[in-house]
Amino acid sequence: MNSQQETINWSQKSLDELREFWYAEIETALRRAGHDLESRPTYQDLVDAGFSGIAYTLREHHDMTLTDFLRSVGYDGPGSEDSYQWGIGDETTIDALEAFLRRAERKRASSTADSKRYRLATYVRLYEAVHEMAAIVDRVMDVDNEYDELRRVEAVLNELDDDLKSNESKLRYLSDIRQFYDHLETRHGAPFNPTDNVDHTEIWTQRLDGEKDNPALSSAQVGTLYTTADGPEEQLLVLALCAWGLRRSEVAGLHVSQLVLDGDDPHIAFDDRKNGPGTVALIYGVPELTDRLDALGSGDREWNGYLFPSTESSSGHVTGETIQARFKRLAQRAEVRVRGEWPTSKTGRRFWYTTYNQAMSDLLDNLDVIAGEQGSSDPSVVLKNYLSEAERRKYRREFMRERLAEAFEG
């Protein structure tokens, strides 16, 4: 018996986990064995690669044939010329899904696009099952449907919450679903994205990270705060907490002498920083920071160099409590709440962390194709072993900058 087959506990895998295993492990092994993944693998191909156990598991534990399973991961049945079967009755939505995936295939490995196809098919089928219709595109074309559609999407995500075991898997579903709605906005003219404000982002992220008492602002909420901000000082406050991930005390005492803005690596330098590095990269918001410095320097000859100065404090700058109070007042004006409460500086800092994790996930998705060529199912191996530190930093910042721009610029 193949040693690889012996190590796979097939019977313990859910159907969703089998599909994830297909994309992560089996297709990589088939590609390494020389199989053309544009054509449907046979049972013998799987046997030769050491994965014969999947057929028994599908039949005995999931009441599914191998043909049905292969169809669910993007392969037509034997001799079939039909396109992928989405399993819904709305042609407009199917056309939009196919257009979205064609763009995804141009940007990423085909296996990644196949994984997206499966997760999106699961979503649209659940949507139709829950709401007895699948006119997803038509629904988001009418701005009057925005509130109702948020509730509709949340109802489907609740079904996913029940069906899926892993919070990491749930977040991958949500990421793909959100990207599809982003596509409807940018390419089809939809006036809103109903996934921007769903509660599941915070819930699943905190379950995954084990930090249930430290919720995060969503990307849409950060954008609302930034848009509501009254002038450059409040905008800088949002940038410092959400785009740079600073603690409120660090924001309060930020001084011009700490800023290194020349060259390709703008950053903030800290002589002594709790539980972290001595520098913080300024990935986003440098022009706004520069404008704020110019305004402070030209408007007050007695300026002491602090970005949030105070003439009433012996330190020359505001306190962390003042930063907290200002952030809360801004949230109240913007009517932004997190779990029914006014957000704190920690929710802004938590946004930075969750956004960084999402950016890293995007980066790893884009390294899938390189990993496959190197014979690895884990793109993090490529990140660690095949890219220099300068390249890793460059790519991390590019993906993080893109995520932050989505939040602050919409």
C-alpha positions in Angstrom: 0.0 0.0 0.0 1.2 3.5 -0.8 2.8 5.1 2.3 1.0 8.4 1.6 -2.3 6.6 1.5 -1.7 5.0 4.8 -1.3 8.4 6.5 -4.7 9.8 5.3 -7.6 9.3 7.7 -10.2 9.5 5.0 -13.2 8.6 7.1 -12.6 11.6 9.4 -12.8 14.2 6.7 -16.1 16.0 6.0 -17.1 16.5 2.4 -15.9 20.1 2.5 -12.6 19.0 3.9 -12.3 16.4 1.1 -12.7 19.1 -1.4 -10.1 21.3 0.3 -7.8 18.3 0.4 -8.4 17.8 -3.3 -7.2 21.3 -4.2 -4.4 21.4 -1.7 -2.9 17.9 -2.0 -4.4 15.7 -4.7 -4.2 18.1 -7.6 -0.6 18.9 -6.7 0.3 15.2 -6.7 -1.5 14.6 -10.0 0.3 17.6 -11.6 3.7 16.3 -10.3 2.9 12.9 -11.8 2.4 14.6 -15.2 -1.4 14.6 -15.3 -3.0 17.4 -17.4 -5.4 19.0 -14.9 -7.4 20.5 -17.8 -8.8 17.0 -18.3 -10.8 14.9 -15.8 -8.7 12.5 -13.8 -9.7 8.8 -13.8 -9.9 6.5 -10.8 -6.7 4.8 -12.0 -5.0 8.2 -12.0 -5.9 8.5 -8.3 -4.9 4.9 -7.5 -1.5 5.5 -9.1 -1.0 8.7 -7.1 -1.9 6.9 -3.8 -5.4 8.3 -3.3 -7.7 5.4 -4.0 -9.2 5.7 -0.5 -11.2 8.7 -1.6 -13.7 6.7 -3.7 -14.6 4.4 -0.8 -15.0 7.3 1.6 -17.3 9.2 -0.9 -19.4 6.1 -1.4 -19.7 4.9 2.3 -19.7 8.2 4.2 -21.1 10.8 1.8 -23.4 8.8 -0.5 -21.6 10.2 -3.5 -19.8 8.7 -6.5 -16.4 9.8 -7.6 -17.9 11.2 -10.8 -20.2 13.4 -8.7 -17.4 14.5 -6.5 -15.2 15.4 -9.5 -18.1 17.4 -11.0 -18.3 19.3 -7.7 -14.7 20.4 -8.0 -15.0 21.6 -11.5 -14.7 18.5 -13.8 -17.4 17.5 -16.2 -18.7 14.0 -16.3 -17.2 11.4 -18.7 -17.9 12.4 -22.2 -19.8 15.6 -21.2 -19.4 18.8 -23.1 -21.4 20.8 -20.6 -19.9 23.6 -18.6 -19.7 23.7 -14.9 -23.0 23.0 -13.2 -23.7 25.8 -10.8 -26.9 24.2 -9.6 -29.0 27.4 -9.6 -31.6 28.7 -12.0 -30.6 32.3 -12.5 -28.6 32.8 -15.7 -27.6 36.4 -14.9 -25.9 35.3 -11.7 -24.2 32.4 -13.4 -22.8 34.7 -16.1 -21.5 37.1 -13.5 -19.9 34.2 -11.6 -18.2 32.9 -14.7 -16.9 36.4 -15.6 -15.5 36.8 -12.0 -13.7 33.4 -12.2 -12.2 34.2 -15.6 -10.6 37.2 -14.0 -9.4 35.1 -11.1 -7.9 32.5 -13.4 -5.8 35.2 -15.1 -4.5 36.3 -11.8 -4.0 33.1 -9.9 -3.3 29.4 -10.4 -6.1 27.3 -11.9 -6.4 25.3 -8.7 -7.1 28.4 -6.7 -9.8 29.5 -9.2 -11.3 26.0 -8.9 -11.4 26.3 -5.2 -13.1 29.6 -5.5 -15.6 28.1 -7.9 -16.6 25.4 -5.5 -17.0 27.8 -2.5 -19.1 30.2 -4.6 -21.2 27.4 -5.9 -21.9 26.3 -2.3 -22.8 29.9 -1.5 -25.2 30.5 -4.4 -26.9 27.1 -3.9 -27.4 27.8 -0.2 -28.7 31.3 -1.1 -31.3 29.7 -3.4 -32.2 27.1 -0.8 -32.7 29.6 2.0 -34.5 32.3 -0.1 -36.1 30.2 -2.8 -34.5 32.3 -5.5 -31.0 33.0 -6.8 -31.3 36.4 -8.4 -28.3 37.7 -6.6 -27.1 40.1 -9.3 -30.6 41.6 -9.7 -30.9 42.1 -5.9 -27.7 44.2 -5.6 -28.6 46.4 -8.6 -31.3 48.2 -6.6 -30.0 50.3 -3.8 -33.4 50.0 -2.1 -32.6 46.4 -1.4 -29.4 47.2 0.6 -30.8 46.6 4.1 -32.8 43.5 3.2 -29.9 42.0 1.2 -27.5 42.4 4.2 -30.0 40.2 6.2 -30.3 37.7 3.3 -26.5 37.3 3.1 -26.3 36.9 6.9 -28.9 34.2 6.7 -26.8 32.2 4.2 -23.6 32.8 6.3 -25.5 31.4 9.3 -26.1 28.2 7.3 -22.3 28.0 6.4 -21.6 28.5 10.1 -23.6 25.4 10.8 -22.2 23.3 7.9 -18.5 24.1 8.1 -16.2 22.9 10.9 -13.2 25.2 10.6 -13.3 28.9 11.2 -10.4 29.3 8.8 -12.5 27.6 6.1 -15.4 29.9 7.0 -13.2 33.0 6.5 -12.0 31.6 3.1 -15.7 31.3 2.0 -16.4 34.8 3.2 -13.4 36.2 1.4 -14.4 34.6 -1.9 -18.0 35.7 -1.5 -16.9 39.3 -0.7 -14.6 39.3 -3.7 -17.5 38.3 -5.9 -19.7 41.1 -4.6 -16.8 43.5 -5.1 -16.7 42.3 -8.7 -20.5 43.1 -9.0 -19.7 46.6 -7.8 -16.7 47.3 -10.0 -17.7 45.5 -13.2 -21.5 45.4 -13.1 -22.3 48.7 -11.4 -23.9 47.4 -8.3 -24.4 50.3 -5.9 -23.5 48.4 -2.7 -21.8 45.3 -1.3 -24.0 43.5 1.2 -21.0 41.7 2.7 -19.2 44.8 3.9 -21.0 45.0 7.2 -21.8 41.4 8.0 -21.0 40.4 11.6 -19.4 37.1 10.7 -16.0 38.6 9.8 -15.4 39.6 13.4 -17.1 36.5 14.9 -15.1 34.0 12.8 -11.9 35.9 13.1 -12.1 36.0 16.9 -13.0 32.3 17.1 -10.0 31.6 15.0 -7.6 33.7 17.0 -9.2 33.0 20.4 -9.6 36.7 21.2 -13.3 37.0 21.7 -13.0 40.0 24.0 -11.1 42.1 21.5 -13.4 42.7 18.5 -12.3 44.6 15.4 -13.7 47.3 13.2 -14.7 46.2 9.7 -13.2 47.6 6.6 -16.4 49.5 5.8 -16.6 50.9 9.3 -13.0 52.3 9.0 -14.0 53.9 5.7 -17.0 55.5 7.4 -14.9 56.8 10.2 -12.3 58.3 7.8 -15.0 59.9 5.7 -16.7 61.4 8.7 -13.5 62.7 10.2 -13.6 66.5 10.6 -10.3 67.7 9.1 -6.7 66.4 8.9 -6.2 65.9 12.6 -9.1 63.5 13.0 -8.1 61.8 9.7 -4.6 61.3 11.1 -6.1 59.8 14.2 -7.9 57.1 12.2 -4.8 56.5 10.1 -2.6 56.1 13.2 -4.9 53.6 14.9 -6.2 51.6 11.9 -3.7 51.9 9.1 -0.5 51.9 11.3 -1.8 49.8 14.2 -0.5 52.1 16.9 -1.5 51.9 20.6 -3.3 55.0 21.8 -0.4 56.1 24.0 1.9 55.8 20.9 -0.5 58.0 18.9 -0.7 60.6 21.7 3.1 60.9 22.0 4.0 60.7 18.3 6.8 63.2 17.5 8.2 64.4 14.2 11.7 63.2 15.3 10.3 59.6 15.1 9.3 59.8 11.4 11.5 58.6 8.6 9.7 59.6 5.4 12.5 59.7 2.8 13.4 56.7 0.7 11.5 53.5 -0.1 11.0 52.5 3.5 8.9 55.2 5.3 8.5 54.2 9.0 8.1 55.3 12.6 11.0 54.6 14.9 10.4 53.9 18.6 13.2 53.8 21.2 11.2 51.6 23.5 8.1 49.7 22.3 6.1 47.1 24.3 5.9 43.6 22.8 7.0 44.6 19.3 9.7 45.9 17.0 11.3 49.3 17.3 9.8 50.5 14.0 6.4 50.5 12.4 6.2 50.6 8.6 4.1 53.4 7.0 2.5 51.3 4.3 -0.4 53.7 3.8 -1.2 57.4 4.5 2.2 59.0 4.0 0.9 61.9 1.9 -1.7 62.7 4.5 0.9 62.5 7.2 3.2 64.9 5.3 0.4 67.4 4.7 -0.3 67.3 8.5 3.3 68.0 9.3 3.4 70.9 6.8 0.2 72.4 8.3 1.5 72.1 11.9 4.9 73.6 11.0 3.6 76.5 9.0 0.7 77.4 11.2 2.5 77.6 14.5 6.0 78.9 15.0 6.0 77.6 18.5 5.1 74.1 17.4 6.9 71.5 19.6 7.0 68.7 17.1 4.2 66.5 18.5 1.5 65.5 16.0 -1.1 65.8 18.7 0.2 68.8 20.7 -1.3 70.1 23.9 -0.4 73.4 25.6 -2.1 72.3 28.8 0.0 69.2 29.4 3.5 69.3 30.9 4.5 66.6 28.4 3.6 68.8 25.5 1.2 66.3 24.0 -2.3 64.9 24.6 -2.8 61.7 26.7 -3.8 58.3 25.6 -7.2 58.8 27.3 -7.7 61.9 25.2 -7.0 59.9 22.0 -9.5 57.4 23.2 -12.2 60.0 23.9 -11.6 61.7 20.5 -11.9 58.4 18.7 -15.1 57.5 20.6 -16.7 60.9 19.7 -15.8 60.4 16.1 -17.5 57.0 16.1 -20.6 58.5 17.7 -20.9 61.1 14.9 -20.3 58.4 12.3 -22.8 56.1 14.1 -20.3 53.2 14.0 -20.8 50.5 16.6 -19.0 47.2 17.1 -21.3 44.5 18.7 -23.6 47.3 19.8 -20.8 49.3 21.6 -18.9 52.4 20.6 -15.5 51.3 19.3 -12.3 51.9 21.2 -8.7 52.4 20.1 -8.2 48.7 20.5 -10.8 47.9 17.8 -8.8 50.1 15.4 -5.6 48.3 16.3 -7.4 45.0 15.9 -8.5 46.0 12.5 -4.9 46.4 11.5 -4.1 42.9 12.7 -7.1 41.2 10.9 -6.3 43.2 7.8 -2.7 42.1 7.9 -3.8 38.4 8.2 -6.1 38.8 5.3 -3.3 40.4 3.2 -1.0 37.5 4.0 -3.8 35.0 3.0 -4.1 36.9 -0.3 -0.3 36.7 -0.8 -0.2 32.9 -0.1 -3.1 32.4 -2.6 -1.0 34.1 -5.2 2.0 31.8 -4.4 0.0 28.7 -5.0 1.2 28.4 -8.6 4.9 28.6 -7.6 4.3 26.1 -4.8 2.8 23.7 -7.3 5.8 24.0 -9.6 8.1 23.3 -6.7 6.1 20.2 -5.8 4.7 21.6 -2.6 1.1 21.9 -1.4 2.1 24.7 1.1 2.7 28.1 -0.5 4.2 29.3 2.8 7.2 27.1 1.9 7.8 29.3 -1.1 7.4 32.5 1.0 10.0 31.3 3.5 12.5 29.4 1.3 12.4 30.8 -2.2 12.0 34.6 -1.7 14.6 36.9 -0.1 13.7 38.9 2.9 13.5 42.1 0.8 11.1 40.3 -1.6 8.9 39.0 1.2 8.7 42.5 2.7 7.9 44.0 -0.7 5.0 41.6 -1.4 3.6 41.8 2.2 3.4 45.5 1.9 1.9 45.5 -1.6 -1.0 43.2 -0.5 -1.4 45.1 2.8 -1.5 48.5 1.0 -4.2 47.1 -1.3 -6.3 46.0 1.6 -5.9 49.4 3.4 -6.8 51.3 0.2 -10.1 49.3 0.0 -10.9 50.4 3.5 -9.9 54.1 3.3 -10.8 54.8 -0.3 -13.8 52.4 -0.8 
